[in-house]
Amino acid sequence: MLTLTLDDFRETRARIAPYIKRTPMLTSRQLSERTGFDIRLKAELFQRVGSYKIRGPLNKFALMPEEQKRRGVVCSSAGNHAQGVALAAKIHGIRAVVCMAKNATPAKIAATKAYGAEVVLHGMIWDEANEKAKELVRDEGLTYVHPFDDAQLIAGQGTLGLEIVEDWPEVDAVVVPIGGGGLISGASMAVKAFNPKIKVIGVESSDGPAMQRSIEAGSLQTIDCKTIIDGLRVRRAGEINFSVVQRFVDEIVALPDRDIFDAMIWVMERCKLVVEGAAAAPVAALLHDLVKLPKGSRVCAVLSGGNLNLDQLRGLDWN
Ligand SMILES: Cc1ncc(COP(=O)(O)O)c(C=O)c1O
């Protein structure tokens, strides 16, 4: 069972700190007034590659044996994980192959290549691209980098939680989006190691609440996932992630894609920050009063990334 200590997170942060930014904690008067809480936003959209997704791979590659590094790494993703793995691999001088479905957004393919990764297009959905990645593990001896279910990766993503408590030690609650559970499993352990009284609240789309269903059932569930928000879209959460969330997360709330997209626009308009859907989920939960805490509570919402698919934005009818 994975449990990381404050020292673990401090060591991990020291390992990756030379290559990442320490993203700011911004105040939001509008969100604070609207909710009655004292709110700060962990602005991880300003991280390198535009999301927290570089933290975990940087840690994993720093700890990787030389021989494995020489062979290279592979992942399958058309989103932030691809870019995180690509840049982290480049920093560590490792060959990276990223498998994507053939219908991946051209801009994401270009961004991943620009960070130095080789892109292999295979199949029409993620599962098929992932099969190709597994094949490269078998045939070329590349090391597979899982997007969330990996202890070293979780330690890296969790450094975001350490930064929150260091920069705002009085924080009462942290609100974090959940896809497969990589970010929240790391961040929850870091925050609770600092002070077990800090509440950790996860947010999913109710159009695909894989983690919430699993927690309710008491075991990992595979769900029919309909959310179109790519950071939140998984049919099954990770094993390690589930076990950490069971022990370290106080509550999971969920609300529909539609409300999360509205929150994305709200953040852009009111806070002047470009956030992607997954990153707007914590704000959506706050705007819809799903976070139940005493008035005046100090609450940090994690704005996990800003890699917005502009085509999706154009398709919204937001009146
Ligand atoms: C911006 C952003 N936020 C949150 C998530 C969810 O993260 P996790 O899968 O670690 O739960 C993702 C996943 O891709 C993401 O890209």
The ligand as an SDF file (V2000), in Angstrom:
LIG
                    3D

 16 16  0  0  0  0  0  0  0  0999 V2000
   -5.3030   19.4580  -16.7950 C   0  0  0  0  0  0  0  0  0  0  0  0
   -5.6420   18.1590  -16.1410 C   0  0  0  0  0  0  0  0  0  0  0  0
   -6.2270   18.1800  -14.9420 N   0  0  0  0  0  0  0  0  0  0  0  0
   -6.5600   17.0400  -14.2930 C   0  0  0  0  0  0  0  0  0  0  0  0
   -6.3590   15.7890  -14.8600 C   0  0  0  0  0  0  0  0  0  0  0  0
   -6.7460   14.5460  -14.1130 C   0  0  0  0  0  0  0  0  0  0  0  0
   -5.6200   13.9560  -13.6270 O   0  0  0  0  0  0  0  0  0  0  0  0
   -5.4320   12.4730  -13.0870 P   0  0  0  0  0  0  0  0  0  0  0  0
   -5.6330   11.5320  -14.2440 O   0  0  0  0  0  0  0  0  0  0  0  0
   -4.0770   12.4790  -12.5770 O   0  0  0  0  0  0  0  0  0  0  0  0
   -6.4860   12.2690  -12.0510 O   0  0  0  0  0  0  0  0  0  0  0  0
   -5.7260   15.7130  -16.1120 C   0  0  0  0  0  0  0  0  0  0  0  0
   -5.4550   14.4290  -16.7310 C   0  0  0  0  0  0  0  0  0  0  0  0
   -5.1060   14.2960  -17.8640 O   0  0  0  0  0  0  0  0  0  0  0  0
   -5.3650   16.9240  -16.7690 C   0  0  0  0  0  0  0  0  0  0  0  0
   -4.7710   16.9060  -17.9790 O   0  0  0  0  0  0  0  0  0  0  0  0
  1  2  1  0
  2  3  1  0
  2 15  2  0
  3  4  2  0
  4  5  1  0
  5  6  1  0
  5 12  2  0
  6  7  1  0
  7  8  1  0
  8  9  2  0
  8 10  1  0
  8 11  1  0
 12 13  1  0
 12 15  1  0
 13 14  2  0
 15 16  1  0
M  END
$$$$
